[in-house]
Amino acid sequence: MPHPVSPLAVPLPELAPIKGMRLAVGEAGIRYKGRPDVLFAECVPGTIVAGAFTRNRCPGAPVDWCRHVLRMPGGPGGVRALVVNAGNANVFTGRAGREACARTAAAAAKLLGCRAQEVLLASTGVIGQTLPDEKITAILPELHKAAREDHWGSAAKAIMTTDTFPKGASRTARIGGKSVRITGIAKGSGMIAPDMATMLCFVATDAQVPPQLLDRMLKAAVVGSFNCTTVDSDTSTSDTVLLFATGQAAHPRVTLQGRDMLDDFGRALNEVLMDLALGVVRDGEGAQKLIRIDVSGARSADSAKRVALAIANSPLVKTAIAGEDANWGRVVMAIGKSGEAVNRDRVSVAMGGVWMARDGTVVDGYDEAPVVKHIKGREVHVEVGLGGGRGTATVYTCDLTHGYIDINGSYRS
Amino acid sequence: MPHPVSPLAVPLPELAPIKGMRLAVGEAGIRYKGRPDVLFAECVPGTIVAGAFTRNRCPGAPVDWCRHVLRMPGGPGGVRALVVNAGNANVFTGRAGREACARTAAAAAKLLGCRAQEVLLASTGVIGQTLPDEKITAILPELHKAAREDHWGSAAKAIMTTDTFPKGASRTARIGGKSVRITGIAKGSGMIAPDMATMLCFVATDAQVPPQLLDRMLKAAVVGSFNCTTVDSDTSTSDTVLLFATGQAAHPRVTLQGRDMLDDFGRALNEVLMDLALGVVRDGEGAQKLIRIDVSGARSADSAKRVALAIANSPLVKTAIAGEDANWGRVVMAIGKSGEAVNRDRVSVAMGGVWMARDGTVVDGYDEAPVVKHIKGREVHVEVGLGGGRGTATVYTCDLTHGYIDINGSYRS
């Protein structure tokens, strides 16, 4: 049963085609009926890829597969295809799951005349059920024929599970005076895990980027986007971010020495991933409010981030905001439980720009009216000052509502 | 507005008086009207005390006060009184809060003819509001007169906030062939923090225990009880456990060398704290089910505990159990997100004694009927085998329900 569209939804923007990357979607009927559930993408020879994966210690078979391929000699090497399915995560499936991966990759490789190791895989859906890979491989030939560069919008929809709206983003950037494109899609309605709320994110660019730099730039962009968002602190067994660079754009060659040429590309890549990460938070299960948490005055940026995440993951903070209660005392509690060495008597808290507590005590007679108005809106801003250094961090999350309990308490039934 | 009594509630047992500890409760009207909200306890001279406190880095003023007193030269020294209030936590109150503590302790000390440092304090309730200590000190003289050794039951009720039932436990133990008593009370409906769900626990015994041993035994008992329970992972700014030993029982003297004499006392102390800790979980905000999680096969006991707590604190696991869904995939996810180095392909999961996943894959054709029946009950048992060592741990928690959102999303209104 589909859930109502999140009130925080944003429309899918125009997604620019990427030269050298053709996509197609199809219905394999893995779990869902009457909607696409498989995405196939074909890349031109010479495409390179970088990846970032879940830190969960019980990863799915497709995560193992991608990690293995990306670790092969030569680092993030050439890749020719991507096969993604929704409805079954192929997690905790033992040997049968590994074999399903190998067969799927082999079938795609055969179509393209490449090696299986040049095919990347991702799955999202129920845990612990053997993946019916024959349903996927049966439709690969037709997907191969149907693949086109302008299919990003339908791709964004095909990878949805409990998502209530598709997520995509496009940017252009300049490299050596020439224009390049970046387009990405994501799914996920929570940082959350089984059965079906894994985060998957696929981004492509026509830029030519040395593999080492591509890898480094992707990881930095993930740290600054997905790693600054949280829905419920649970970590999926299948989270996967892949960045494909087809190298089809006509810009001057970038060398390791000339990496400054990629500054604008890096800016655009960060923006694409941030758009996608915020899309996932906006589709947080049951989310009614987008919450931005800014922490300053920490010993370091890492310390600031740990404090911000402690606030963002606190069920008490999230339920208070769901109840439109500007309960700064719970923010103080969450700061204290972060484990960071904060000086309580320098801690300050604001909501909606109004400082309600300063230097370890309540601000007598602060104006509550603008705070009340602010917290009734769709976007809530929490600011924390720790008064102990120059470290800052920003984290996004959503509120914790009855909708979350509804979705997750009756998911499989 | 009072919440309905938890379906997991247990009746308050008979609480044995402890010779040398007299208690009284009264109505100071700090926040609640028409019910007791202050507990006063007077101890005979020579009473010693041990304490354990929240790890939250933004602790309340009474926690600072108790820590200071307990750290004074000579370690956990003599104590003559305890003053507790519900309705205002005296947290994040700066200098005004420190002064309120000093005045309250001074008033109690004056009544008893002792020093202020011989008075311990605890507060639970709203954060960030100055404690009206004059309301407390105004009724101390009448409480001092009314104090009796058999008032433990009313004491358990006076310290309640969002609790839906009072918690208490009594045990007897043998020291050197003589009988001693231990009685304790606790409040808390969640490990959770502001506004009012702090955990407070006060235990007394008539045994004579050397201060160093009392301190060590209390800390071990806390690790094996309160630290093995969790409601929502949030940590109060005021959590306080105090153990008073009046030394009024007539048993042979215990020396540091003769600590074996305390084995049975230690067993009884652990049981009292475990009863109280389970009472807090049973009163977890919105709890409908008590969940026991047993982890075995870990590298160490600490590792097993981290895995068990990751499961116990996972919103996805807790909502699945609330929905009576035996979703072992979410347990696998939580094991993986614990950060512990587990071998996925050795992981096994059971609910209600039925192993549904073994050695990294689903058990084909396991009997689902007894699992479905089990998860519909009030007590749910999750077992995890990691296949990697001899470390074991047991943790208790409760499910995450609409009741939690109701209570915490509309608390202050």
Chai-1 contact restraints between the chains, C-beta under 6 A:
chainA,res_idxA,chainB,res_idxB,connection_type,confidence,min_distance_angstrom,max_distance_angstrom,comment,restraint_id
A,N56,B,G336,contact,1.0,0.0,6.0,A-B,restraint_1
A,N56,B,K337,contact,1.0,0.0,6.0,A-B,restraint_2
A,R57,B,G336,contact,1.0,0.0,6.0,A-B,restraint_3
A,R57,B,V342,contact,1.0,0.0,6.0,A-B,restraint_4
A,C58,B,V332,contact,1.0,0.0,6.0,A-B,restraint_5
A,C58,B,I335,contact,1.0,0.0,6.0,A-B,restraint_6
A,C58,B,G336,contact,1.0,0.0,6.0,A-B,restraint_7
A,C58,B,R344,contact,1.0,0.0,6.0,A-B,restraint_8
A,F92,B,V332,contact,1.0,0.0,6.0,A-B,restraint_9
A,T93,B,T361,contact,1.0,0.0,6.0,A-B,restraint_10
A,G94,B,G360,contact,1.0,0.0,6.0,A-B,restraint_11
A,G94,B,T361,contact,1.0,0.0,6.0,A-B,restraint_12
A,I127,B,G329,contact,1.0,0.0,6.0,A-B,restraint_13
A,G128,B,G329,contact,1.0,0.0,6.0,A-B,restraint_14
A,G128,B,V362,contact,1.0,0.0,6.0,A-B,restraint_15
A,I192,B,L316,contact,1.0,0.0,6.0,A-B,restraint_16
A,A193,B,M333,contact,1.0,0.0,6.0,A-B,restraint_17
A,P194,B,G329,contact,1.0,0.0,6.0,A-B,restraint_18
A,P194,B,R330,contact,1.0,0.0,6.0,A-B,restraint_19
A,P194,B,M333,contact,1.0,0.0,6.0,A-B,restraint_20
A,D232,B,P315,contact,1.0,0.0,6.0,A-B,restraint_21
A,D234,B,S314,contact,1.0,0.0,6.0,A-B,restraint_22
A,D234,B,L316,contact,1.0,0.0,6.0,A-B,restraint_23
A,T235,B,K337,contact,1.0,0.0,6.0,A-B,restraint_24
A,T237,B,M333,contact,1.0,0.0,6.0,A-B,restraint_25
A,T237,B,G336,contact,1.0,0.0,6.0,A-B,restraint_26
A,S314,B,D234,contact,1.0,0.0,6.0,A-B,restraint_27
A,P315,B,D232,contact,1.0,0.0,6.0,A-B,restraint_28
A,L316,B,I192,contact,1.0,0.0,6.0,A-B,restraint_29
A,L316,B,D234,contact,1.0,0.0,6.0,A-B,restraint_30
A,L316,B,N408,contact,1.0,0.0,6.0,A-B,restraint_31
A,T319,B,I405,contact,1.0,0.0,6.0,A-B,restraint_32
A,T319,B,N408,contact,1.0,0.0,6.0,A-B,restraint_33
A,T319,B,G409,contact,1.0,0.0,6.0,A-B,restraint_34
A,A322,B,G409,contact,1.0,0.0,6.0,A-B,restraint_35
A,G323,B,G409,contact,1.0,0.0,6.0,A-B,restraint_36
A,G323,B,S410,contact,1.0,0.0,6.0,A-B,restraint_37
A,D325,B,R412,contact,1.0,0.0,6.0,A-B,restraint_38
A,G329,B,I127,contact,1.0,0.0,6.0,A-B,restraint_39
A,G329,B,G128,contact,1.0,0.0,6.0,A-B,restraint_40
A,G329,B,P194,contact,1.0,0.0,6.0,A-B,restraint_41
A,R330,B,P194,contact,1.0,0.0,6.0,A-B,restraint_42
A,V332,B,C58,contact,1.0,0.0,6.0,A-B,restraint_43
A,V332,B,F92,contact,1.0,0.0,6.0,A-B,restraint_44
A,M333,B,A193,contact,1.0,0.0,6.0,A-B,restraint_45
A,M333,B,P194,contact,1.0,0.0,6.0,A-B,restraint_46
A,M333,B,T237,contact,1.0,0.0,6.0,A-B,restraint_47
A,I335,B,C58,contact,1.0,0.0,6.0,A-B,restraint_48
A,G336,B,N56,contact,1.0,0.0,6.0,A-B,restraint_49
A,G336,B,R57,contact,1.0,0.0,6.0,A-B,restraint_50
A,G336,B,C58,contact,1.0,0.0,6.0,A-B,restraint_51
A,G336,B,T237,contact,1.0,0.0,6.0,A-B,restraint_52
A,K337,B,N56,contact,1.0,0.0,6.0,A-B,restraint_53
A,K337,B,T235,contact,1.0,0.0,6.0,A-B,restraint_54
A,V342,B,R57,contact,1.0,0.0,6.0,A-B,restraint_55
A,R344,B,C58,contact,1.0,0.0,6.0,A-B,restraint_56
A,G360,B,G94,contact,1.0,0.0,6.0,A-B,restraint_57
A,T361,B,T93,contact,1.0,0.0,6.0,A-B,restraint_58
A,T361,B,G94,contact,1.0,0.0,6.0,A-B,restraint_59
A,V362,B,G128,contact,1.0,0.0,6.0,A-B,restraint_60
A,H402,B,H402,contact,1.0,0.0,6.0,A-B,restraint_61
A,H402,B,I405,contact,1.0,0.0,6.0,A-B,restraint_62
A,I405,B,T319,contact,1.0,0.0,6.0,A-B,restraint_63
A,I405,B,H402,contact,1.0,0.0,6.0,A-B,restraint_64
A,N408,B,L316,contact,1.0,0.0,6.0,A-B,restraint_65
A,N408,B,T319,contact,1.0,0.0,6.0,A-B,restraint_66
A,G409,B,T319,contact,1.0,0.0,6.0,A-B,restraint_67
A,G409,B,A322,contact,1.0,0.0,6.0,A-B,restraint_68
A,G409,B,G323,contact,1.0,0.0,6.0,A-B,restraint_69
A,S410,B,G323,contact,1.0,0.0,6.0,A-B,restraint_70
A,R412,B,D325,contact,1.0,0.0,6.0,A-B,restraint_71
